Structures are given as C-alpha cells and as structure tokens.
Amino acid sequence: MKFLLVLRMSLYILCLHVYCHAQVSFTDLPEDLQLFPRDTHNKAIVNFAGVIEPSDYRKISIYVKKDDAFFYHKASPYRTHYSQPFPFQFQVEIYAQPHEYNFRVYVHNPAGDSIEVCRRDRILCGDFYVLYGQSNIIASSGIEELYLNFDDRLFRNFDYDNNDHQLSSLKWFSGGQPYGHVGGIGMHLQKLILQKYGIPTCMINGGKGGLAIPQLNDRIEGNPGAFWTIYGQLYNRVKYANALGKVKGVLWRHGESEACGNWVEADNYPAHFASLYNHLKTDFGGWNNFYFIQLAIHGCNYSEKAGELRGYMRKTKYLFEGLETSTALGIPVVDGFHHSKEGNQQLTSEVFGMIERDTYGAPHNIELHPPDIQKVYYSAAEKTLTLEFEQGQRMHYPADTIVDSRLWQMKDYFFVNCTTNSNSYLVEQGTAQGNKIILKLKSEITGGFLTYLPSYSRLDPPRQEVHLTNGKGLRAMAFYQFPIKNKLITPTIDSVKYVTEGQLKLFFNHSDTTIIERRQSNENGFSVIAEVSGGTYTDNLITDNLEKIHYRIRKVNAVSESDYSLVEDLTLSDCKNTLLRLSGNIHTNATKKSRKIESTQKIRAYTRYVFKDKVELKAGFETTNNATFEVSTSGCNN
C-alpha cells in the first residue's frame, strides 16, 4: 500500500469546519496533546467527523496506535455516489491508562492508494483539576529542581500561548509547559495520581500572586468568560478544554493578602468567598470536591485579623456542600510568605490523601483529614478544659522540644480568654486521651473562649514548631475564639431490670442525649450500643452462657458532654429460673362493683420489681366470686 504525504493544517478551535485536506473537511476532531475527561467507565470517546467533498475517493478509514502498538482500525463503507458529499464519523474509545493514543485518517482512491489526510498525536484520557488562589498555589519555590528529570509525557496543561488571553491563543501543552504554569503543587499532584493509579491528568492553575479575593472573583454577570477578567481567563481554560462539569477537584490556597494588611477584605472575606464559591460551582458545573487549604502563620502584620480569618477558613467545611479543608500550618515558611519545594510537596501529599479517598476509591479514614475541633468544655472541679475532636481521631500532644536554642512548649499556644499579644499562659499542662486533649489550668475560669495557635509570628521567618496532631501526623486545624461550655454533670444509672429472657431494661435521667455502652462477661471492653433521648432503654441480647452484663452511660449535647457514669452490673444467674408462683382468690367489692385479684403472698420480698398485691381487672372480666387463681412471674433475686 502506498502512502502519500499530504500537507496538514492545524486545528483552529473556534472554526466550525476544519480542513486537513483539500477534499476532506472535518467538523469535529481532537487536537494534538488533548486530554479527554474519563467517564464512570474509565474511558472517553474521541470523535472524528466530517465530509468527503465530491471526488473519486472510494472510502475513508482511521488507524489508531496506543503508544507504538496497534490499537484500532475502522473504515467507512464504499461510496456509491462520487458526485455527492460523503459524510463520515469515527468514534474511538480510549482509556484512562498511562498510554498516549496516536490517530491517522486516510482516504482511499480507486487505484488502492491510501492517502493520509489528518493525524493527531499524543492524546490522553484522564482527570482534570483546577488550582486557584495566590502565589502559594503556584508554588514556584524550587521549580528548577522539579524540572530535573521531570517526565511530563502523561501530564497536560491547557493554557494561553501568549499573554493576550484571547481564545485563539488557547492551546494544549505537556504538563511542563509553559514553564512553571502548572506549578509545584500541580506537578507533584500529577505525579502522585499517575504513580498510584496510573491515570493521566490535566492541571489548570489559575493562581495569581498578591491578589485579594475580589480581584480573583472579578466575574462579569452574564459573561463569565470575559477574557479581560482573571476569572474569565480561568473559566475559558476550563470551558474550552471540555472540562465543564467534569472537574474532579478544585484546590484553593489563598488569604495571604488579607492576613498581611488588607484588613477590610479580611473582614469581608466570608462574603467574598461565598460569592466566589457559588460562581465557580455554577460556572464549572460542579466537581467531586473543593479543597480549601487553611492559611499558615505569617509575620507580615501583628494583627488578630489573621487568626480570625484562619478561624473562618476552618469553618468553611461546615458551611459549603462538597468542601473539604486542609491546613498549611506546620509547613515551613522560608521567606515570610512561601513554602519550600519540600514543604509544597508535603502539603500536596496531605491533600492527596483526601483526593484519593474522594475520587479514586481509597478507604475512608477520618485521620486523612486534619483534626478539627468539635467541642470545648470546662470542669470546675478538675480545673480542666477538654478539647474534643472528631470521633476516630487519635490525638497526640507534643513533648517540649528545643529548636535552634529556643524551647517550644505546646501549652504556651493556647489562648484562654485572651489574644496573641496578651497571652495569660493559663494552661499548665496537656495530655491526649483518644480523640480529646485535656488541658490542666492554673486557675479557675468562667466560660469564655479558647484560641489554638497564635494569630501571627514575631519570628523571621515565621515558624511554629509544636502542633497537636493525629495518628497520621496531620496537624490540627487552627481555631479562633471557640466558645467554652461547662462540662455536663456525670449521670447515674438508676437501675437495670430483667424483663424476660434476652431482654433487659435500663433507667436513667432523661436530660440531654444518653450514650449507652455495654460490656458482656465474655468481652474485654465496652462498646456503644445506643444513643437515646429518653430516660429508658431496652436492651435485646442473647444471654446464654453469660454471667454478668455491665453498663455505663454518658451525657452529650451539641456543645459539651459528661464523664462516664459508674458501671452498673447485672448478674444474670440471679435472674434466670427464678419463677414465683402465686395463688389467691378473685374477690368482688360490692360497693365499687369491681373485681380484684388479691394475692395471698407478699411479692415485694422476692424481687426488685415493684409488683402490686392487688390489681384491678379489666372491664368485662367475668368469673364467679372467690374463684381461685394462680399466676407466675420471674425476676432477679439481687
């Protein structure tokens, strides 16, 4: 078969028809280096469509390679009317795998020659991510080192070929081009996803250094793609990459501008962020998840506004659907504002833990998320503050440490009813217990608030060497002026009663919510069996071969909780086979015209149950006066 080389023309993305050959026009075809978003079946459709103009070409065919190996071939039917246009379409399935696809389209003349009329190379299937914010999302520290031995063959960027930001300059690039545009965080995230899951990615980084949030949210109503706006420039990249509604995740890293002096915008940050978030979600068509990275501690201005802003960032997880939070706290700041290459890679790896859980099916684990404060409550009797984090977090309280001849003690970075500049140093010591941190105070307090970590640093470069962490070493989210509530009163179990075989009933105070835990005689520890709002609970269980059942309870509400009650035991051997048989007479009261059962035995002596010696019979009960009866009941002798 003879192959004739035919001049090709590049695809211009705004044209309705695209010509690769004088007698073949394309209405749809991909671009070189393009990445197609994968669907739920881990694949995408690459479409080639167009028309063969009137000519003597017999048919048209497509030939596809995956890397250098044959992958797919298909030919159209033979033409029957050469004087009429001949429409054609090829839809080729490609897969989200570490492979590039190369396409060749041929027309075939009556002599049997195959003439190449179009080629498209290095096409991928994979995932899209959007990065937005200030210079720390660009993360250019050590970028030169990142490019050493950096293989971007399976990574993509869709960006402007020049700085005019016109649609005509949008173009597909390998991940390393234009130089530095994907940034250190984007480059490392691409590597992590490819190494672990084998999926190529396109990172669209719209970060702009030094800009406050209104400048990044300069969207024009009715024209989100206005090319002269920063928002529009990002939106157009997502739109013309065919990624609208297909973005797997958005990483947002911002706040340095507001923390370092733009205090008006710091006050307005919640409103500005809500507006930006809603614009992005509407215009982008949603995403798997939005990852908000909490601001690190800086030393650019000694203002409480930075701590307040950091506190708001922590709370966004609870304010916006589909948003997760992470933190840059503890990632070293090397020049007052930015992190080192290693720091950016650490931060990316931490966020990746949540990304792979949300997008790639990794197991769910609460400790993939930095510990986040849920409750703070005070015990006057013990002079302690209890900091409660999410269930499942294994909290760690750091030991004192010396770094560069400076002593760092965690207790110095809790601010009880005070600010960074007026620390009362009220915390004497701290310990970790499960998902809680217990702070022993030097003196009593009456309510108020607690802040974890200073609003700013006076060191140059700013640093914070001790943090609360979880079992995976992730540093807790900073919180600002979190309200302190009083610890709930320790409850008591009033009684545990044997109802029948396999059924026990607990009685307790009904205030607040009660968490009930049980330990059977063949178990080593207690486990939660119920959470109830009333004052009783009936426990249904198999009691065979059990000697004792142990119960304990604690009270919880939205802002506090109690200690555990004392353990209440029930010895089941005292309850089984304890059958009391009672007899007596049915007696008619002539005055009240009612019948009663009157027992000839005193039941109260046998059981903790409250039985009555007499009981009114229901209406309609008929029998003769003084008829005898026998009833039986069982209970616990203890």
C-alpha positions in Angstrom: 0.0 0.0 0.0 1.3 3.4 -0.9 1.2 6.3 1.5 1.3 9.8 0.1 2.2 12.7 2.4 -0.4 15.5 2.3 0.1 18.9 3.8 -1.9 19.3 7.1 -3.4 22.4 8.6 -3.6 23.0 12.3 -6.9 23.0 14.1 -8.3 26.4 15.0 -10.6 25.8 17.9 -13.2 28.3 17.0 -13.8 27.2 13.4 -16.9 25.3 12.5 -15.2 23.4 9.8 -11.6 22.2 9.9 -9.7 21.2 6.8 -6.8 18.7 6.8 -7.0 18.0 3.1 -8.5 20.0 0.2 -11.2 17.4 -0.5 -11.9 16.4 3.2 -13.4 18.8 5.7 -13.7 17.9 9.4 -16.5 19.2 11.6 -15.0 17.5 14.7 -11.6 16.2 15.6 -9.2 16.4 18.6 -6.1 18.4 19.0 -2.6 17.2 19.5 -1.8 16.6 23.2 -5.5 16.9 24.1 -6.7 15.1 27.3 -10.3 13.8 27.3 -12.0 13.5 30.7 -12.7 9.9 31.6 -16.3 8.8 32.3 -17.5 6.5 35.0 -16.3 3.5 33.0 -12.8 4.9 32.9 -12.9 5.8 29.2 -13.7 8.6 26.8 -14.9 8.9 23.2 -12.6 10.6 20.6 -14.7 11.8 17.7 -13.6 12.3 14.1 -16.4 13.6 11.9 -16.6 15.4 8.6 -17.4 15.2 4.9 -15.6 14.0 1.8 -16.3 16.5 -0.9 -17.3 15.3 -4.4 -14.3 13.3 -5.6 -13.2 9.9 -6.7 -12.1 8.7 -3.2 -13.7 5.4 -2.5 -13.7 5.4 1.3 -12.1 6.8 4.4 -10.5 5.0 7.3 -8.9 5.6 10.7 -5.9 3.9 12.2 -5.0 4.2 15.9 -1.9 3.3 17.9 -1.6 3.1 21.7 1.9 4.4 22.2 3.7 2.4 19.4 1.4 -0.6 19.3 -1.7 -1.1 17.0 -4.9 -0.3 18.9 -7.8 0.2 16.5 -8.8 0.4 12.8 -12.1 1.1 11.1 -13.1 2.0 7.5 -16.2 3.6 6.2 -18.5 1.8 3.6 -17.6 2.3 0.0 -19.0 5.4 -1.6 -21.7 4.9 -4.3 -22.2 8.4 -5.5 -18.9 10.2 -6.1 -20.6 13.4 -7.2 -22.2 13.9 -3.8 -20.7 14.9 -0.4 -20.0 11.8 1.7 -20.4 12.3 5.5 -18.4 10.1 7.8 -17.8 9.7 11.6 -15.4 7.6 13.7 -15.9 7.3 17.4 -12.9 5.7 19.1 -13.0 4.6 22.8 -9.7 5.4 24.6 -9.0 4.5 28.2 -7.6 6.3 31.3 -4.3 4.5 31.3 -0.7 5.5 31.2 -0.7 5.5 27.4 -0.9 8.1 24.7 -3.0 7.5 21.5 -2.0 8.5 18.0 -4.5 8.8 15.2 -4.2 8.6 11.4 -7.0 9.3 8.9 -6.7 8.1 5.3 -8.8 8.4 2.2 -8.5 5.6 -0.5 -8.5 6.3 -4.2 -9.6 3.9 -7.0 -6.0 2.7 -7.5 -5.9 1.5 -3.9 -3.6 4.2 -2.6 -4.1 5.3 1.0 -3.6 9.0 1.4 -3.1 10.4 4.9 -5.4 13.4 5.3 -5.1 14.0 9.0 -3.1 13.0 12.0 -3.5 13.7 15.7 -0.8 12.7 18.2 -0.3 12.1 22.0 -3.9 12.1 23.0 -4.8 11.0 26.6 -7.8 10.1 28.7 -7.8 11.1 32.4 -8.8 13.7 35.0 -9.0 17.4 35.3 -8.1 19.5 38.4 -8.3 23.3 38.8 -6.0 25.2 41.2 -6.8 28.8 42.1 -5.6 31.4 44.6 -2.5 33.4 45.2 1.2 32.6 44.8 1.2 29.7 47.2 -1.0 27.7 44.9 1.5 28.4 42.1 4.2 27.1 44.4 7.3 28.1 42.3 9.9 27.6 45.1 12.5 25.2 43.8 10.7 24.9 40.5 14.1 24.4 38.7 14.8 21.3 40.8 11.3 19.9 40.0 12.1 20.1 36.3 15.2 18.0 36.6 14.3 14.5 35.3 10.6 15.5 35.2 8.9 13.4 32.6 5.7 15.2 31.6 4.7 12.8 28.8 1.5 11.8 30.5 0.7 15.2 32.0 -1.2 18.1 30.4 -1.9 21.8 30.7 -4.4 23.8 28.7 -3.2 27.4 28.7 -2.6 30.5 26.7 0.2 30.6 24.2 0.8 34.3 24.9 -0.3 36.9 27.4 -3.2 38.4 25.4 -5.6 35.8 26.8 -7.6 35.6 23.6 -9.4 32.4 22.9 -7.3 32.0 19.7 -4.2 31.6 21.9 -5.6 28.7 23.9 -3.5 25.6 23.3 -2.7 22.1 24.7 0.7 21.7 26.3 2.6 18.9 28.0 2.5 19.4 31.8 5.8 21.1 32.0 4.8 23.9 29.6 4.5 26.9 29.6 7.4 26.8 32.0 6.2 26.9 35.6 2.5 27.5 34.8 1.2 24.2 36.4 3.3 25.0 39.5 5.0 22.9 42.1 1.7 21.7 43.8 0.1 20.8 40.4 3.2 19.0 39.2 3.5 16.9 42.4 -0.2 16.1 42.4 0.1 14.8 38.8 3.0 12.5 39.8 1.1 11.2 42.8 -2.0 10.3 40.9 -0.1 8.7 38.0 2.2 6.7 40.2 -0.5 5.2 42.4 -3.5 5.0 40.0 -2.0 5.2 36.5 -4.3 8.0 35.4 -3.0 10.9 33.4 -4.2 14.4 34.5 -4.5 18.0 33.3 -3.8 20.7 35.9 -5.3 24.1 35.1 -3.7 26.5 37.5 -5.2 30.0 37.5 -3.3 31.3 40.6 -2.2 34.9 40.6 0.3 36.2 43.1 -0.6 39.0 45.5 -4.2 39.4 44.7 -7.1 39.8 47.2 -10.1 37.7 46.8 -12.3 40.3 45.0 -9.7 40.5 42.2 -9.9 36.7 41.7 -13.7 37.0 41.7 -14.0 39.8 39.1 -16.7 37.8 37.2 -19.0 39.7 35.0 -22.6 38.7 35.4 -23.9 37.2 32.2 -20.4 36.9 30.7 -18.3 34.6 32.9 -15.8 34.2 30.1 -14.9 37.9 29.6 -11.3 37.4 28.6 -10.1 40.7 30.2 -11.0 39.4 33.7 -8.9 37.0 35.8 -12.0 34.9 36.5 -12.9 34.8 32.8 -9.4 33.7 31.8 -9.6 30.7 34.1 -13.2 29.9 33.1 -12.3 29.9 29.4 -9.5 27.4 30.0 -11.8 25.0 31.7 -14.6 25.5 29.2 -12.5 25.0 26.0 -10.7 22.1 27.5 -14.1 20.4 27.5 -13.9 20.1 31.3 -17.1 21.9 32.4 -19.0 19.5 34.7 -16.0 17.1 34.6 -13.5 18.6 37.1 -12.5 16.1 39.7 -11.3 18.7 42.3 -10.6 22.3 42.9 -7.7 23.3 45.2 -8.0 26.8 46.8 -5.0 28.3 48.5 -5.4 32.0 49.5 -5.6 34.6 52.2 -2.0 36.0 52.5 -3.1 39.3 51.0 -5.8 39.8 53.6 -3.7 38.5 56.5 -0.9 40.8 55.7 -2.6 44.1 55.7 -5.7 44.2 53.6 -7.9 44.1 56.6 -11.0 45.5 55.0 -11.1 42.5 52.7 -10.2 40.2 55.7 -13.5 41.4 57.3 -15.4 40.8 54.1 -13.7 37.5 53.3 -16.7 35.3 54.2 -19.0 37.2 51.9 -16.4 37.3 49.1 -15.6 33.6 49.4 -19.2 32.6 49.4 -19.7 34.6 46.2 -16.7 33.1 44.5 -17.5 29.5 45.6 -21.1 29.8 44.2 -19.8 31.3 40.9 -17.2 28.6 40.4 -19.7 25.8 41.2 -22.3 27.2 38.9 -20.0 28.0 36.0 -17.8 24.9 36.3 -20.8 22.6 36.6 -19.7 21.1 39.9 -16.9 18.9 40.9 -16.1 15.9 43.1 -14.7 18.1 45.9 -13.4 21.5 46.7 -10.3 21.6 48.9 -9.7 24.7 51.0 -6.2 24.9 52.4 -6.1 26.9 55.6 -3.7 29.8 55.8 -0.3 29.3 57.5 1.0 31.5 60.3 2.8 34.6 58.9 4.7 37.5 60.4 3.8 40.2 57.9 1.5 42.1 60.3 0.8 41.7 64.0 -3.0 41.6 63.8 -5.7 39.4 65.2 -7.4 39.6 61.9 -5.2 36.8 60.6 -6.3 34.5 63.4 -9.9 35.4 62.8 -9.5 34.7 59.1 -7.9 31.4 59.8 -10.8 30.5 62.0 -13.3 31.2 59.3 -11.3 29.0 56.9 -11.6 26.1 59.3 -15.4 26.5 59.4 -16.0 26.5 55.6 -16.2 22.7 55.7 -19.5 23.1 57.6 -20.8 26.0 55.5 -20.4 24.8 52.0 -21.6 21.5 50.4 -18.8 19.5 48.8 -15.9 21.3 50.5 -13.1 19.8 52.5 -10.4 21.6 54.5 -6.8 21.0 55.0 -4.1 23.2 56.5 -0.7 24.7 55.7 0.1 25.1 59.4 3.4 23.5 60.2 4.6 23.6 56.6 7.8 25.7 57.0 7.7 29.3 55.6 11.0 30.2 54.1 10.8 33.8 53.0 7.9 35.2 55.1 5.2 34.1 52.7 6.1 31.0 50.7 7.0 27.4 51.4 10.0 25.4 50.2 9.8 22.8 47.4 9.7 20.1 50.1 7.0 21.9 52.0 4.8 22.2 49.0 5.3 18.5 48.3 4.3 17.7 51.8 1.2 19.8 51.6 0.3 18.2 48.3 0.7 14.7 49.7 -1.6 15.5 52.6 -4.3 16.9 50.4 -3.8 13.9 48.1 -4.9 11.6 50.9 -8.4 13.2 50.7 -8.4 13.3 46.9 -7.7 9.6 46.5 -10.4 8.9 49.1 -13.0 11.1 47.2 -12.0 10.2 43.6 -10.0 7.0 43.4 -11.8 4.7 45.9 -9.2 4.7 48.6 -10.6 3.6 52.0 -12.3 6.2 54.2 -10.4 7.2 57.3 -11.2 10.2 59.4 -7.5 10.7 60.0 -7.0 11.6 56.4 -8.4 15.0 57.5 -6.5 17.2 59.9 -8.1 17.1 63.4 -10.9 19.6 63.7 -12.3 21.0 66.9 -15.9 19.9 67.8 -16.3 20.9 71.4 -14.5 22.7 74.3 -15.9 22.3 77.8 -14.7 23.2 81.3 -14.7 21.2 84.5 -14.6 23.5 87.5 -14.0 20.6 89.9 -10.9 19.5 88.0 -9.9 22.9 86.5 -9.6 21.3 83.1 -10.5 22.2 79.6 -11.4 19.3 77.3 -10.9 19.8 73.6 -12.9 17.2 71.7 -12.1 16.4 68.1 -13.9 14.1 65.6 -14.6 10.6 66.6 -11.8 8.3 65.4 -9.0 11.0 65.6 -6.1 9.6 67.7 -4.8 12.8 69.2 -1.2 13.4 70.2 0.1 16.1 72.5 3.7 17.0 71.6 6.5 16.9 74.1 8.5 20.0 74.8 11.2 20.5 72.2 14.2 22.7 71.6 14.8 24.1 68.1 17.7 26.5 67.4 18.2 27.0 71.2 14.5 28.0 71.6 12.2 26.0 73.9 8.8 25.2 72.3 6.0 24.1 74.7 2.6 23.4 73.3 0.9 24.8 76.5 2.1 28.3 75.5 0.0 28.3 72.3 -3.5 28.0 73.8 -5.1 31.4 74.4 -7.8 31.3 77.1 -10.0 34.4 77.0 -7.1 36.4 75.6 -5.3 37.4 72.3 -1.9 36.6 70.9 -0.5 39.8 72.2 -1.9 39.4 75.7 -1.5 35.7 76.4 -2.3 34.8 80.1 -0.4 31.5 79.8 -3.2 29.9 81.8 -2.5 26.3 80.6 -0.3 24.3 83.0 0.0 21.1 81.0 -1.8 19.0 78.4 -2.5 15.3 77.7 -4.1 13.3 74.9 -6.9 10.8 75.5 -8.3 9.2 72.4 -10.0 12.0 70.4 -9.6 14.5 73.2 -6.9 16.9 74.5 -7.2 17.6 78.2 -5.7 20.9 79.4 -5.0 21.4 83.1 -5.4 25.1 84.0 -3.5 27.1 86.6 -6.7 28.8 87.9 -10.4 28.7 87.5 -12.3 30.4 84.7 -15.9 31.2 84.0 -16.8 30.4 80.4 -15.3 32.5 77.6 -13.4 31.2 74.6 -10.3 29.3 73.5 -7.9 30.0 70.6 -5.5 27.4 69.4 -2.2 28.8 67.9 -1.2 32.5 67.6 -2.6 34.8 65.0 0.8 35.8 63.8 4.5 35.1 64.4 7.2 37.6 65.5 10.0 35.3 64.2 11.7 35.8 60.9 11.0 33.6 59.0 7.7 32.9 60.8 7.6 29.4 62.4 5.5 27.3 64.8 7.4 24.1 65.9 4.8 22.4 68.0 1.3 21.2 67.0 -1.5 18.9 68.1 -1.5 16.0 65.6 -3.5 12.8 64.9 -2.3 9.3 64.4 -1.1 10.0 60.8 0.8 13.1 61.9 -1.5 15.6 60.4 -1.6 18.9 62.3 -4.9 20.1 63.8 -6.8 22.9 62.2 -6.2 26.2 64.0 -9.3 27.6 65.6 -10.1 31.1 66.8 -12.1 32.1 69.9 -14.0 28.8 70.1 -16.7 29.1 72.8 -16.1 27.3 76.1 -19.1 25.5 77.7 -19.4 23.8 81.1 -19.0 20.1 81.4 -22.2 18.2 81.8 -23.0 16.6 85.2 -21.9 13.0 85.5 -25.1 10.8 85.1 -26.1 7.8 87.1 -27.9 4.6 86.0 -30.9 4.4 88.3 -31.5 0.7 87.8 -31.1 -2.2 85.4 -34.0 -4.7 85.4 -34.5 -8.1 84.0 -37.7 -8.1 81.8 -37.5 -11.6 80.3 -35.1 -14.0 78.8 -32.8 -11.9 76.5 -34.3 -8.5 77.4 -33.0 -6.0 80.0 -34.2 -2.5 80.7 -32.1 0.5 81.9 -33.5 3.5 83.7 -31.6 6.9 83.9 -32.1 10.6 83.9 -33.6 11.7 80.6 -31.9 15.1 80.2 -29.7 15.6 77.1 -28.7 12.7 74.8 -27.5 9.5 76.5 -24.8 7.3 75.0 -25.2 3.7 76.3 -22.2 1.3 76.4 -22.2 -2.3 77.3 -19.6 -5.0 78.2 -20.6 -8.6 78.4 -18.8 -11.0 80.6 -17.0 -12.5 77.5 -15.8 -9.2 76.2 -12.7 -7.1 77.1 -14.1 -3.6 76.7 -17.2 -1.5 76.4 -18.9 -0.7 73.1 -21.6 1.8 72.2 -25.0 0.1 71.8 -27.3 3.0 71.6 -27.8 6.8 71.6 -31.2 7.8 73.1 -33.0 10.9 74.1 -35.4 9.4 76.6 -34.9 8.1 80.2 -35.1 4.3 79.4 -33.6 1.8 77.1 -34.5 -1.8 76.4 -31.5 -4.0 75.5 -32.3 -7.1 73.5 -29.4 -9.6 73.5 -28.7 -13.3 73.7 -27.9 -14.0 77.4 -27.0 -17.7 77.0 -23.7 -18.6 78.8 -23.4 -15.0 80.1 -22.7 -14.5 83.8 -22.8 -10.7 84.0 -23.7 -7.7 81.9 -22.0 -4.3 82.6 -23.5 -0.9 81.5 -22.2 2.6 81.7 -23.6 5.8 80.2 -22.5 9.4 79.5 -24.5 12.5 78.5 -23.8 14.5 75.4 -25.2 17.6 73.6 -24.1 19.8 70.8 -21.5 21.7 72.8 -20.4 19.5 75.8 -20.5 16.1 77.4 -20.1 14.4 80.7 -17.8 11.8 82.2 -19.0 8.2 82.3 -21.3 7.1 85.0 -20.4 4.4 87.5 -20.7 0.9 86.0 -23.9 -0.8 86.8 -23.8 -4.6 86.8 -26.5 -7.3 86.5 -25.7 -10.9 87.5 -27.8 -12.9 85.1 -27.5 -16.2 87.1 -29.6 -14.5 89.7 -32.3 -13.7 87.2 -32.8 -17.0 85.4 -35.0 -19.7 86.6 -36.4 -17.5 89.4 -40.1 -18.3 89.0 -42.6 -17.1 91.6 -45.9 -18.9 91.7 -48.7 -17.0 93.4 -52.2 -18.0 94.3 -55.2 -16.3 95.7 -58.9 -15.5 95.3 -61.0 -13.3 93.0 -62.9 -11.0 95.2 -65.9 -8.8 94.4 -66.2 -5.4 96.1 -69.9 -4.9 96.5 -69.6 -1.1 96.9 -67.4 -0.3 93.9 -68.8 -3.2 91.8 -65.4 -4.2 90.7 -63.3 -7.3 91.0 -59.7 -7.5 92.3 -57.0 -10.2 92.4 -55.8 -10.3 96.0 -52.6 -12.3 96.4 -52.1 -14.4 99.5 -48.3 -13.8 99.2 -46.2 -10.7 99.5 -44.4 -10.3 96.2 -42.2 -7.4 97.1 -39.9 -9.6 99.2 -38.8 -11.6 96.2 -37.7 -9.1 93.6 -36.6 -5.6 92.8 -39.6 -5.2 90.6 -42.5 -3.1 92.1 -45.4 -5.6 92.0 -48.8 -4.8 93.5 -50.6 -7.0 95.9 -53.9 -6.0 94.3 -54.7 -5.3 90.7 -58.0 -4.1 89.1 -59.3 -6.5 86.5 -60.2 -5.0 83.1 -63.8 -4.3 82.4 -65.7 -7.3 81.0 -63.8 -9.8 83.1 -66.4 -12.4 84.3 -66.0 -15.2 86.8 -67.5 -16.4 90.0 -66.8 -14.7 93.3 -64.0 -16.3 95.3 -62.7 -18.3 92.4 -59.1 -19.3 92.8 -56.3 -18.2 90.5 -52.6 -18.9 90.0 -50.1 -16.6 88.2 -46.4 -16.8 87.8 -43.7 -14.2 87.3 -39.9 -14.2 87.2 -37.3 -11.7 88.3 -33.9 -11.2 89.8 -33.2 -12.1 93.4 -30.5 -9.4 93.6 
